[in-house]
Amino acid sequence: MLLDLLIFVAGLVILYLGAEWLVRGAASLALEYGIRPLVVGLTVVALGTSMPEFVLNFFAVLSNEDSLALGNIVGSNICNIALILGTSAVVLPLTVAPGTLKREYAIMLLVTGVFYLVALDGVISQLDGLLLVAGLVAFVGYLIVDSRRRTEPPIPPAEDLPQAPGWKKALMLLGGVTFLAVGAHLMVTAAQSIAHQMGIDPVVVGLTVLAVGTSLPELAASVVSAIKKEADLSVGNVLGSNMLNVLFVVGLLALFKPMTVEPAAIQIHFPVMIAFSVLLFPLAWTGYRISRLEGGMLLTGFVGYIAYLVMPYV
């Protein structure tokens, strides 16, 4: 058991480093070739922070652990709202732009609803995957068109991107992909072993440990944004991550191999994800801010949900 825990932690560290290198390498290469910082931030960087979920779940699906994979996606989306926004708001109350609620939040809620609908029959088929990937293409197209209408980019250019020759940036990109693959493989292998030894349902492992682990990049980015008083970045990061987890991760995985959805996930975990997504609107709409008290409410809800999941195994 101890060895499995050490392997899991090592995989998590490697996964985090891989995501960091992938984002920095890809963003710096894109900027070098004249792609606008806004588009880079909302596409390359956003996709990069969803890569841990994608690579980890790719290995899970290969191992026929569909419940582990879907648990990770649903759990990550719950973590993004309840844990990440809750923590960020407790650090510093978050101001939410009205336009964000009208556009990005509405799209995120629509994507979450579609995710639930395609899972209702117990299988996310290749046709469902095609629908989600089509949504991803439409979303990226929306971002590009929307960026051209704005005079000021909402995401400032990253001044700490590596100033190095193109081949070094490409090497960082390749290293990031490699570390992602290795870290994800270690985490899935260790999680399977721990779940088997302790008799824990794989979906619970995906909803808890794996979900929190793969959400660490978003947590770090959102808390730093809150500290820097860039609150809209914290909210935008979470909304974008939830959309890409569904459209990018689930969509591509379902195209590769249809995914089975357990009845418990449809009856309990999907509704919890939807409930947190819906709850975000009244919290953000009142004064267009998420206060420390409201952040504490989100965190309390998250802790209660985790307690519900792990109680049978204590």
N, C-alpha and C positions, 0 to 999 in steps of 0.2 A: 504493500500500500504506500509506504513512504517513498519508494522508488518511483511509483506512478505519479505521486504528487510532485516530486522533483522534476520529472519529465514534463508534467503539465506546466509547471512554472517556467521551465526552460523554454518550452514551446511558446508560451505567452510572451516572454521577453523577445524571442527571435521574431515572432509575428509582429510585435510592435515596432521593432527596428526595421523590419521589411516594409511595413506600411509607411513609416517615416521616410525611408530612402526612396521608395516608389513615388511618393507625393512630391518630394523635393526635386528629384531627378526629372520627373515628367513635367512639373510646373516650370522649372528653369529652362528646359529644352523648348517648351511651348513658347515661353516669353522670348527666347532667343530668336525664334523664327517669326516673331511679330504677331502672335496671337494675343488678343487683348486680355489684360489681367482679369477682368470680370468674367469672361468666358472661361479662362483657365480655372478660376476659383470655383465656379459653379459646375464645371464639367470634370476637368482633369483631377483637381483636388478632391471634389466630392466623390467621384468614382474611386479615387485612391483610398479614401477613408472607409469605403464599403468593401474594399478588396479582402480584408481579413475575413469577413462573413462569407464572401464568395469562395475563397480558396478553402477555408475550413469546411464549408458545407459541401463543396465539390468532393472532398475526401470522404465526408460522411455519407454522401449519396453513393459513392463508389463502394463503400462498405455496407450498403443496404441499410443504413441507419437514417431512414427518411424522417423518423420522429425526432431524432437528434438534430437534424438539419432544420426542420420546420420550427422546432422548439427554440433553436438559436435565433431564427429570424423574428419570430413573434416576441421572444424575450428581449431581443435587441431593440425592437421598436418600443416596447414598454419601458425599457431602461432609458432610451433616448428622451422620452417625455418625463417620466416620473423621477428617475434618478438624476439624469444630466441637467434638465431644466430646473428641477427642484433644487439641486445642489448649487447651480449657477445663481438662482434667485436668492438663495440663502446667503451666498457670498455677497451679492449686490443685486438689489431689485432690478428686474429687466424691463426696459421700455420696449414696447412692440409697435412697429410702424403700422398704421391702419392698412396701408397697401399690402403688407405681408399677410394680414388676416384675410384680405379680400382675394389675394392671388395664391400665394404659396400654401397657405393653410388649407384653402378650399381644395386645391389640387391634392394635397396630402390626404385629406379626408376622403376624397373620391378614390384615390389609389388604395387606401385601406379598405374601403367598402368593396371594391372590385376583388381585392385579395381574399376577403371573406367569401364572396359569392363563388369564386372559382374553386374554393376549397370545400364548399358545402356538400358536394357529391362524394367526398371522401378521396378524390384523386385530383391532383393538379396535373392535367394532361399536357401533351406537347402542343395541342391547340391552345390551351390556356397560356402556356409559356409563350407562344407566338403572339397572343393578345397582349401580354405584359411587355414583351420586347417592343412591340409596335408602340405601346404607351411610352416606353423609354425613349424611342426615337422622336416621338411627338414632344416629349418633355424637353429634350435637348434642343429641338428646333425652337420651342417656345423661349428657352433661355437665350438663345442667340438673337432671336427677333427682339425680345424684350430688352436685351443689353444695348441694342442699337437705338432704342428710343430714349434711353437714359443719358443724361448729360454727365453725371458723376457716378463712377462705379461704386457699388455698396461694399465691395471688398477691396481694401487698399492693396497695392502691390507689395509682395513680400520682399522686404529689403534684405532678409537674411538668406535668400536663396544662394546656393553655391556659385561663386564666381570662378568658373573653371572652364577649360576647353570642352568642346562638345563631346569628345570621346570619354572624358571623365564623367560627364553628366549621364551619358548613355550607360556607362559602367555602373553608376549608382542605381540607375533604373533597373538594370539587369540583376544587380545584387538584391534590390528590393523584392523583385519577383521571386528570386531563389529563396530568400529568407522567409517570404510569405508561405511558400510551398512547404519548406522544411518545418517551420513553426506550426502550421496548421496540421500537418501530418502527425507531429508529436502530440499536439493537444487532443486530436480526435482519438488517437491510439490510447493515450492515458485516460481520457474520459470514459471510453468504452470499458477499459479494465476496471476503473474505480466503480462504475455503475454496476458491472457484473459482480464484483466482490461484495458490494454493499447491498445488492438487490434493489438498486434505485432504478426507477423507470427512466430510460434514456431521454425522454422528452423533458423530464424535470431537470436533468443535467444541462440540456440545451437551453432551458428557460432561465437557469440560474447562473452557474459558473461560467459556461461558455458565452452566454449573452453578455454578462458583465465584462468578461475578459475581452471580447471583440468590440465592446463599446468604449474601451479605454481611450482610443484615439479621439473619438468625438467628445468624451468627457474632458480630456485635457484641453482640446481646442475651445470648448464652450466656456470652461472655467476661466481660462486665460482671457478670452474675449470679454467675459463679465468683469474681470479685474481691470482690464484696459478700458472699461466703460463703452465697449462696442457691443451693446446688448443685442442689437438686431442680428449680429453675426451669430450669437449663441442660438437664437431662435431659428434663424435661417439654416444653420448647420444641422439642427435636429430635424427640421422639416424635410430638408433635402436628403438627409441620411435615411429617414423612414421611407421616402419615396423610392430611393435607389435600392434599398434592401429588397423591396418587393419587385420593382420593374427590372432591375439589373440582375440581382442575385437569384431570386426565385424564377424569374423569366428565363434566364439562360440555363439554369439547372433543369428546369422542366423541359426545355427543348432537348437537352441532352438525355434525360431519363425522367419519365413521369414519376411524380412523388405521391406516396400514400399519406393521407391525413387521418390520424386517429380520431375516433368520435369524441374523446375527452378534450382534444384540442379545439374542435368545433364548438362544443358545448360550454367550455370554460375559458380557455386561454385566448381564443380569438375575441370573444365578447369583452374580456378584460382589456385587451389591446384597443378595441374600439372605444370602450368607456373612457380610457385615459385620453385617447385622441379627441373625443367629443368634449371632455372636461376642460381641455386646454383652451377652448374658445371663450367660455365665460370668464375664466381666470385672466386671460389676456385682454379681453374686451373691456373689462371694468377699468377705465382710466388708461387703457392701452399700456398696461404694465403688469408684471407678475411680481407681487410684493414678497417680502421675506416670509410672511405668514402663509401666503399661497404656495410658495416654494416648499415650506415646511409641510403643508398639506399633501403635496405631491410625494414628498419623501416618505411621509407616514403611510400613504397608500401603497407605495412600493414595498416598504418594509413589511406591511401587513400581508401583501400578496406573496412575498418570498417566504414568510413564516407559514402561510397556508400550504405552500408547496413542500416545504421541508419537514413540517410537523409529523407526518406519518412515519418518517424515517428517524426521528429523534428517540 
